Amino acid sequence: MYIVGVMLICYLVLCVVAAMFQRQLMYPATRAESLPLASFPELKRSFEKLTDVAFPSHDEAIIRGWHLQVQSTPSEQLILLLHGNGGHRAFRTRWYELASSLKTDVLTIDYHGYGDSEGTPSEPALISDAKATWDYAVTKLGYLPFKIVILGESLGGGVGVQLAAIQCRRNQAPAGLILSATFSSMVETASCKFRWLPVNLMLQDRYHSDRHIPEVNCPVLQFHGADDNLVPLSLGQRLHELAPAVSRSGIPRSLIVFPQTEHNNVLRLNADVMRTQIAEFLRRL
């Protein structure tokens, strides 16, 4: 009984520690004192006009990002890029190159606590950042809502699904939603990774995409790696099945599964196929 008691105490202590530090685990943000576009001349080869942007989120924390234009005037379509939980916006070069090859502008930001943005990350903060970015794209940059494509990778997919659902409820649906290596909910994702923890009881930021995706009536395109051991393919498939089968504009939902592909190499290993699929997706929009 003594050994069982000690083991139980150790387990409870472990649960308490995991609960206390869960946001540090979920948001391994890479910080930077400053990320001016002038420090990334390679982007100039892909985009004609580069602009640093900054605007306040819900709590007045300043969110910083980049507006990348393929020509001197805004193009018809804009990709609003919501990155995953690692690194910051300077780590997403492949996405920018893909957008440039499709002649599409990009607006990308760093969430609370990432890159050179202010604040501390949490689900409410990241959703607020996404809403503020959308509003900036429409009111300050002049893009029409039905010309904005939301693109979310991994954790950014959880943010993107909620943003798309919010805009659909407002009758300002985006042109489309593109998701890469994302999940049906963070509860399910964390439960797969930490099976020995009572995740459902302790998780603060739950990212219930499964509850929001049914409200997304714009076209949805998903990519997922068959060998993803961080966000299992089954969670991407569940999200796909919960999305409306056909968008309001008549475009069927689509899930592209890449064999021999893990979580962090979806775009690196499959850039050509993704470019073709996204080009067709944008054309149909």
C-alpha positions in Angstrom: 0.0 0.0 0.0 2.9 2.4 0.8 4.4 1.9 -2.7 0.9 2.5 -4.3 0.5 5.6 -2.2 3.9 7.0 -3.3 3.2 6.2 -6.9 -0.2 8.0 -6.7 1.4 11.0 -5.1 4.0 11.1 -7.8 1.4 10.9 -10.5 -0.7 13.7 -9.0 2.4 15.9 -8.7 3.2 15.2 -12.4 -0.4 16.1 -13.3 -0.2 19.3 -11.4 3.1 20.3 -13.0 1.8 19.4 -16.5 -1.3 21.6 -15.8 0.8 24.5 -14.6 3.1 24.5 -17.6 0.7 23.4 -20.3 0.8 26.7 -22.2 4.6 26.6 -22.3 4.3 23.2 -23.9 1.6 24.2 -26.3 3.2 27.4 -27.4 7.0 27.0 -27.7 7.2 30.5 -29.2 10.4 31.7 -30.8 10.9 35.3 -29.8 12.7 38.0 -31.8 13.5 41.6 -30.9 12.5 42.7 -34.4 11.7 41.1 -37.7 11.7 43.9 -40.3 11.3 42.9 -43.9 14.5 44.7 -44.7 16.4 41.9 -43.0 14.9 39.3 -45.4 16.0 40.5 -48.9 15.3 37.0 -50.3 11.6 37.8 -50.2 12.2 40.7 -52.6 12.8 38.0 -55.3 9.3 36.7 -54.8 7.3 39.8 -54.1 7.3 43.3 -55.6 6.1 45.2 -52.6 6.9 44.3 -49.0 5.3 46.1 -46.0 5.8 45.6 -42.3 2.5 45.8 -40.5 1.5 46.3 -36.8 -1.9 46.7 -35.2 -3.5 46.1 -31.8 -5.3 42.9 -30.7 -8.2 42.8 -28.2 -6.1 43.7 -25.2 -4.1 46.4 -27.1 -1.1 44.1 -27.4 0.6 45.1 -30.6 0.6 42.3 -33.2 3.3 42.5 -35.9 3.5 40.9 -39.3 4.2 41.2 -43.0 2.1 42.2 -46.0 3.6 40.6 -49.2 2.4 41.8 -52.6 3.2 40.1 -55.9 2.8 43.5 -57.6 2.8 47.1 -56.6 -1.0 47.2 -56.2 -3.0 44.6 -54.2 -3.9 41.5 -56.2 -7.4 40.2 -56.2 -6.8 37.4 -53.8 -5.1 37.4 -50.4 -3.8 34.5 -48.4 -4.2 35.1 -44.6 -1.5 32.8 -43.2 -1.9 31.5 -39.7 1.3 29.6 -38.7 1.8 26.6 -36.4 2.9 26.7 -32.8 6.7 26.6 -33.4 9.0 29.3 -34.6 7.7 32.6 -36.0 6.7 34.2 -39.4 10.3 34.2 -40.7 10.2 30.3 -40.7 7.4 30.1 -43.3 9.5 30.9 -46.4 8.1 27.9 -48.3 4.5 29.1 -47.9 5.5 32.6 -49.2 7.2 31.1 -52.2 4.1 29.0 -53.0 1.8 32.0 -52.7 4.1 34.0 -55.0 4.1 31.3 -57.6 0.3 31.5 -57.5 0.4 35.3 -57.9 -1.4 35.7 -54.6 -0.7 38.3 -51.9 0.0 37.2 -48.3 -0.7 38.7 -44.9 1.0 36.9 -42.1 1.3 37.7 -38.5 2.9 36.5 -35.3 0.5 35.7 -32.5 0.7 37.0 -28.9 4.2 36.2 -27.6 5.6 35.0 -31.0 8.3 36.8 -33.0 8.2 40.5 -32.2 4.5 40.6 -31.2 3.6 41.6 -27.7 1.6 39.7 -25.1 1.3 36.0 -23.9 -0.2 33.3 -26.1 -3.5 31.5 -25.2 -6.5 30.4 -27.3 -8.5 33.5 -26.7 -5.5 35.7 -27.6 -4.7 33.8 -30.8 -8.4 33.9 -31.9 -8.4 37.6 -31.2 -5.2 38.1 -33.2 -6.8 36.3 -36.1 -9.9 38.5 -36.0 -7.8 41.6 -35.7 -5.8 40.4 -38.8 -8.9 39.9 -40.8 -10.2 43.3 -39.9 -6.9 44.9 -40.8 -7.0 43.1 -44.2 -10.5 44.4 -45.0 -10.5 47.9 -43.4 -6.9 49.0 -43.8 -5.6 47.0 -46.8 -8.9 47.0 -48.7 -9.3 43.3 -49.6 -12.8 42.1 -50.1 -13.9 39.4 -47.6 -14.9 37.0 -50.5 -11.3 37.4 -51.9 -9.5 36.3 -48.7 -8.3 32.7 -48.3 -7.5 31.6 -44.8 -4.6 29.2 -44.6 -3.8 27.5 -41.3 -1.1 25.0 -40.6 -1.2 22.7 -37.5 -2.2 24.9 -34.5 -2.9 27.7 -37.0 -5.6 25.4 -38.5 -7.4 25.4 -35.2 -7.2 29.2 -35.3 -8.2 29.4 -38.9 -11.3 27.2 -38.5 -12.6 29.4 -35.7 -11.9 32.6 -37.8 -13.7 31.1 -40.8 -16.7 30.1 -38.7 -16.9 33.6 -37.2 -16.9 35.2 -40.6 -19.4 32.8 -42.0 -21.8 33.6 -39.1 -21.3 37.3 -39.9 -22.3 36.6 -43.6 -18.8 37.7 -44.6 -17.5 34.2 -45.5 -13.9 34.0 -46.8 -13.2 32.8 -50.3 -11.9 29.5 -48.9 -10.2 27.7 -46.0 -7.0 25.7 -46.5 -5.8 23.5 -43.7 -2.5 21.7 -43.4 -1.7 19.0 -40.8 -4.4 20.2 -38.4 -6.8 18.5 -36.0 -10.4 18.1 -34.9 -9.6 19.3 -31.4 -6.7 20.0 -29.2 -8.2 17.7 -26.6 -8.0 14.7 -28.9 -4.5 15.7 -30.1 -3.1 16.1 -26.6 -4.9 12.9 -25.5 -3.1 10.9 -28.2 0.3 12.3 -27.2 -0.2 12.2 -23.4 -2.4 9.2 -22.9 -1.4 8.9 -19.2 -2.7 12.4 -18.4 -6.3 13.4 -17.7 -6.2 15.8 -20.6 -9.9 16.4 -20.8 -10.0 17.6 -17.2 -6.9 19.8 -17.2 -6.6 21.3 -20.7 -7.2 25.1 -20.9 -6.9 25.8 -24.6 -9.1 23.2 -26.3 -9.4 24.5 -29.9 -12.6 22.6 -30.7 -12.5 22.8 -34.5 -14.9 19.9 -34.5 -17.6 22.2 -33.1 -16.8 25.1 -35.4 -16.2 23.4 -38.8 -19.9 22.6 -39.4 -20.5 26.3 -39.6 -17.8 26.9 -42.2 -19.9 27.2 -45.4 -17.0 28.3 -47.7 -14.9 25.8 -49.7 -12.5 23.7 -47.5 -9.2 22.1 -48.7 -7.2 19.9 -46.3 -3.7 18.4 -46.5 -2.4 15.8 -44.1 0.6 13.4 -43.9 -0.2 9.7 -43.5 2.6 9.2 -41.0 1.9 12.3 -38.9 2.7 11.2 -35.3 1.9 14.5 -33.7 -1.6 15.1 -35.2 -2.7 11.6 -36.3 -4.3 11.3 -39.7 -7.5 10.1 -38.0 -8.0 13.5 -36.5 -7.6 15.2 -39.8 -10.1 12.8 -41.3 -12.6 13.4 -38.5 -12.3 17.2 -39.1 -12.9 16.6 -42.9 -16.0 14.4 -42.2 -17.5 17.2 -39.9 -17.1 19.9 -42.5 -20.1 20.5 -44.8 -19.9 18.1 -47.7 -20.4 20.9 -50.2 -19.8 24.6 -49.7 -22.5 27.2 -50.2 -21.0 27.9 -53.6 -21.2 24.2 -54.5 -17.6 23.1 -54.1 -17.1 19.7 -52.4 -14.8 19.5 -49.4 -11.4 17.9 -50.2 -8.8 16.0 -48.1 -5.4 15.2 -49.8 -3.4 12.6 -47.9 0.3 12.3 -48.6 2.0 8.9 -48.0 5.3 8.8 -46.2 4.8 12.3 -44.8 5.0 13.3 -41.2 3.8 16.5 -39.4 6.5 19.0 -40.2 7.4 18.1 -43.7 4.0 18.2 -45.5 4.9 21.2 -47.7 8.6 20.4 -48.0 8.0 16.9 -49.5 4.8 17.7 -51.4 5.3 21.3 -52.7 4.5 20.6 -56.3 1.3 18.6 -55.6 0.1 21.2 -53.1 0.8 24.1 -55.5 -1.3 22.3 -58.2 -4.1 21.5 -55.8 -4.2 25.0 -54.3 -4.0 26.6 -57.8 -7.1 24.6 -58.8 -8.8 25.4 -55.5 -8.2 29.2 -56.1 -9.3 28.9 -59.7 -12.6 27.3 -58.7 -13.2 30.1 -56.1 
